[in-house]
Amino acid sequence: MTMVADATEMTTSEWELMRIIWTKGKASSSEVIDLIKAKKDWTESTVKTLLRRLVSKSALTTAKDGRRFIYSPNITESDAMDQMTAEMFARMCDMKKGSEITKLIKDTNLSQADIKQMQVVLADKLQTAPKKVECNCLPGENSCC
């Protein structure tokens, strides 16, 4: 799949529907409605409105199957998460990104395989990491603290 949608433009509600479609691979509006009702108290019209918005944002494509529409993702879940993460970290001070990543790790449920993979990446990154990361908040300033 190619990145055609801008995941940073999706609302939290739209993400909820995308997660269903990413998990299913493709789904009809009635399938999405049935699945979202297990989590949210949304009306059928709300779900259909959100699906239309996702199509207009190019996050989903539709194909007609008889009287129903089948929705398929136009962006992979991985690409969408990469876009969102890059956007979030682009807004932060470079000096503070490490502490935010540490908080995320502390507060996130991770598998042993995830942790081992992170340890390998961190050990490799340690070899070339600077002693201090410079502040990028204001030109000509060394620290925002």
Secondary structure, DSSP 8 states (H G I E B T S, - for coil): ----S-GGG--HHHHHHHHHHHHHSSEEHHHHHHHHTTT----HHHHHHHHHHHHHTTSEEEEEETTEEEEEESS-HHHHHHHHHHHHHHTS-GGGHHHHHHHHHHHS---HHHHHHHHHHHHHHHTT--SS----SSTT-S---
